[in-house]
Amino acid sequence: MNISIGDFFKSIVSLFFLSVIIVGCSPQSIQPKLEVLNTNVNSLIIGLEKFNDSTAWASGTAATILKTTDAGENWTSFNYPEIDSLQFRDIQPISDKEAIVLSAGEGELSKIFYFHEQSGWNQVFQMQNEEGFIDAVQFWGNGQGLVYGDAIDSLAYILKTTNFGKSWERIPTAPMANEGEGGFASSGSNILIEEGGEAWIATGANGSARVFYTQDYGRSWEVKSTPMIIGEFAGLTAIKKTSGKLWITGGDLAIADQVLDNVFFSEDNGENWTALPEHNIKGSFYGLAVTNYLENDFVIACGPNGAEIWLGDQQKWQVLSEEDIWTAKFIDARTALMAGRDGKMFKVVLE
């Protein structure tokens, strides 16, 4: 068969345009874009929670809370006027103008406040046991909520509210606690709640790294083990869920110079756990944020030595920052906020 020079060049041109079309239609890898935000505060920011895709609240040391209504671009700060040294280690929005604020500390320094922008502050709980220490707070949409704290006796220390935090009572049916078992008030992330009455509590300290699970608003509990490193200052710091997977992180606060095996997921509600491949940041992670975007899981893990993200579409870790970052939260499917020491706040956008 004879092929003319003209036909040959037509074939080459056709193949070229076909290859351009194929390359143009191939999926592009998703990349995180990091933006530095300005909070105008110098506090260590520890608590971070969204109310909706644009409104989020944050809390930290020096009795400071913050609020944004434009997805983190601008922040308004509020301070508790009576004691400026309280450490507000977690916050739970009730509306765009009110929130429950948790003060963590030994004994009477552990307090819970109701805050409203117009009416101000109202203390609704104060720890009476000198060995008590509360760590985190979370709510269901119906006004029921939980607070978890370090064990002060043989029963896990779990408080419950049924009226959006106006009053709190200790749960008498909580799981039995291991000696010295508690939590880490390092990101407000060791309680996970889902509608319908489900909740998970991540524990740590003194050889414990367990998950408490309830399906009925805390009336009954199951206890699940995890493969997280254990020790006097080790265990779980955060627990999250996305696409049917549970995610946990943590570490050993006494180990800051080694890369730890400390990010795991479970596809069967904590019965079995799988570790993500080795990451880059050394030491423990305090905060965890997860999302499923374009059918891939993306996981932000952060701590005193920095933050990195698991890119599910590429099956690899990427360092986001080497700043001291304690907490992170996705406010929509592709946008997360991260915060930490010296009032530093960052926005991460998946593009």
N, C-alpha and C positions, 0 to 999 in steps of 0.2 A: 504494500500500500504506500503510495506517495503522499507526503505531507509537505505542503508549501511552507516557505519561510513565514509568510503572513499568518497562516494557521498556527504555526509554532508559537509566534509571539502572542497571538490571541490567547492561546492556552496558558502561557506563562502569566499574562496579565490577569486572566480569570482566576488562576490559582492564587495569585498575590491578593486579590480582593477577597477571595474566600478565606484566606488565612487571617486577613484583617478583621473580617466579620467574626470569625471564631474567637480570636483573641479579645475582641471588643465585647463579646457576649460571655466570656469566661468570668466566673465570680472573682471579685477582688477581695483580698484579705482585709479584715477589719482592723483598724488601728486606733488606739486610744489617744485623744488629744487632751493635754493637761493645761489648765488655766489657773493662775494664782488669783485668789480672791482677797478682798480686804474686809476684815471684821472690825477694825479699829479697837480691838482689845488685846491685852497681853496675857490673858489667862490661858492655862492649859485647857483645851477643849476636849471633853471626854464623852459626853452624851450627844447623840445626833439622831433625830427622828423626823420623818416627813409627816405632814398633814395631808397634802395633796402634791401634785406634780410641781407646783410653784412655791408652796408654803412649807417651810421646815423650821424646826426649833433646834437649838443646840444649848449645851450647858457645860460648865467647867468650874475651875477653882476661882477663888476670890468672890464667891457668892454671885456668880455671873450666869445669866442666861441670855440667849440671842434668838432673834427671829428674822427670817427672810420671807418676802412675798414675791420675789422675782427669781426663784431658783438659785439663790446664792449670790447674785450680783451685788446686792446691798443688804446690810444687816443692821438691825436695831438692837441695842443691848439694854438689859435691865439688871439691877442689882438688889439683893436683899439688904435693906437698910440697917437692920439691927445687928447682924454679925457679918462682917465682910470677909471672914476667913473660912466660911463654909465651903466644902468641896461638893459642888453639884455634879455628881457623876452620871446621872441619867435624867432624861426628861421624856414625858409622854404627852403629846398634844391631845387636847380634848376638842378644840376648835381652832379657828385662825386667830383667836384672841385669848385663849386660856390653855393652861397646861398643868400637869402634875410634875413636880420637881423633886428629885430624890437627892438628899444630902447624905453622903457616906462618911463614916468615921466611927471610932470606938464609942460604945455606949451612947450617951445622950447626943453625940454629934450626928448620929443616924436619925434623920428626920424626914418627913414627907410634907411638902407644901402644895397647896392649891394656889395657883397664880392666875390673875386676870389683869389684863392691861389697864382696865379702868378702876377696878376695886382693889387691886394690889395683892398682898400676900396673906395667906391664912395657913397656919401650921395645923395639919390634921393628924399627925402621928409623931411620936418621939420614943426612941428605944429606951426602955427602962432597965434592961440588963446591961451591966457594965462591960460584959464580954461580947455584946451584940454588935453586928456590923452588917448593914444592908447594901446590896450590890446593884440591883437593876429593877426596872418596873416596865410592865407591858399591859396593854388593854385589848380586850375584844370590843367589837363595835357596839355591843349592847350595854356597856357600862361596867361589865365585870372585868377585873384585872388582878394581876399577881405582882407581888414583890418577893424577891428571893434574897436571903441573907445567910451569913455564916452560922453553922450549927452552934447552939448554946446548950443543948442537951441531946438526948438520944434521937430526937425527931428532927427531920429537916426543917429549917426555918423558912416557912412560906406564909406570907400574908395574902389576904384576898379582900377585894372590895366588890360590892354589887351596885354602887351608886357613883360611878365615875370618880372614885378616889376621895369622896367626902368623909368616909370612915373606913377603917381597916381592922380585920380580925385574923388571928392566926388560924391556919387550917389544921384541924386535929387529925385529919386522915393522911397527912403528908408521909412520904416514905421514911423509913428509919435511916438515920445519918450515920456514916462512918465517923470515927473519932477525928475531930479536927476538920471535917469536910465542910466546904463552903464554896465561895466563888471569888472572882476577881473583878473588882469594880473599876475595870480598865477601859471599858467602851460601852457599857450599858447594853451588851449584846448577848448575855448568857441566858436570856429568856426569849423563846420564840413562841408566838401565838398565831393560830389560824382560826378562822371563823368556824362555828359549830362546836366549840368547846375544847378543841385540841390545844395542847401546850407542851413545850419541851423546855427543860431547865438543864443547863450544862454546869457541871460541878468541877471542883478542883481542890488542891491543897492537901497536904499531909497524906499523900498516897492515893488520892481519889481522882478519877477522871471519868465520871459517869453521866448518864442522861436520865432524868426523870421525865416520864411521859404520862399525860392524862388525856382522856377523850371526853371527859364530862365536867369541864370547868373546875377541875381540882378535887372532885369528890373521891376519886380513886386514882391510883398511880401504878405504873410499871417502872422498873429500873433496868437500864440497859448499859452494858459495858462498852468501852471504846478502846482503841489501840493507842491513845495519846500517851506521851511520856508522863510518868508520874514521879512525884517527889514532894518534899516539904513545901516548895513554892512552885509546883508544877500542876498541870492539868488543863482543863478546857477553859477558854476565855470567851468564846463566841459560838453561837449555833444559828444557822440560817437554813432556808429551804427555797428551792426553785425547781420547777418541772418534775415534781415528785421525788427529788433528791434532798436528803438532809446533808448539810455541810457543817463541819466543825473545824476549829483551829484552836491553838493554844501554845503550849510549850513549857519550858522550865525557866522561870524568871532569873534563876541563878546562872544560866548559861547564855551568855550574850555574844560569844565569839565563835559559835559553830552554827552551820546550817542544820536545822532540825527537820525531822520528818513529822510535820505538824499541820498538814492540811489534808483532810479525809472527806470522803462522801459515802453515803449509804443509799442504796436504791430499794431497801426493804425496811425502812423506818427504824434503822439502828441495829438491826440484827447482825449485819455484816458490814464491814467498812473497807474501802479501797483508798489507798494513798495516791494523791496526785504526784507526778514526777518531781524530782528534786528541783527546788526553786533557788533563788539567788541571795535573798536577804537572810542575814544571820540572826540568831536569837529567836525569842518568842514573838508571836503575833498577838496583838490585843484585839484588833477589830477585823470584821469580815463583812463583805458585801457581795451579793450574788444576783445575777440576772440571767434570763434566757432571752437572747436577742438574735433574731433571724435564725432560730432553731439551733443556736449554739450557746453553751454555758460560758459565762464570763465571771471570774471570781477575783475580787480585790482582797488581799490580805495585807494588813499593816501593823506596824509596831514601832518601838523606839529607834530601830535601825533603818526604817524606811518602809516603802509600800511597793508592791508589785501586783501585776494582773495576770491571771491565767486566761489566755486567748483560746477559747474553745474551738474556734474555726481553724486554728493553726496548731493546736495541741502543744503549746509551749508557754513558758512564763516570760514576762517582760517587766523590767524594773520601771516604775513610775517616778519614784522620788527616793532620795536618801535622807529626807527630813524625818524628824521625830513625829510620827503620825499614829494616833491612838484609835481613831474611829473612822468608819466609812459607811455610807448608805446610798443605795440607788434610789433616786427620787422618781425616775421613770425607767423605761426598759433600756435606755441607752445612756443615761446621765447619772453620774454619782457625785456625791460630795465626800471629801475626806478632810479631817481636821486633827490638830494636835497641839504641840507646845507653842507658846508665845503667840497664841491667837491665830495661828496659821490655818488657812482654809484653802482647799483646792477643789476645782471642778474637773471631772473626767468625763469626756464625751466620746462614745464609740462612733467612729466614722468609717 
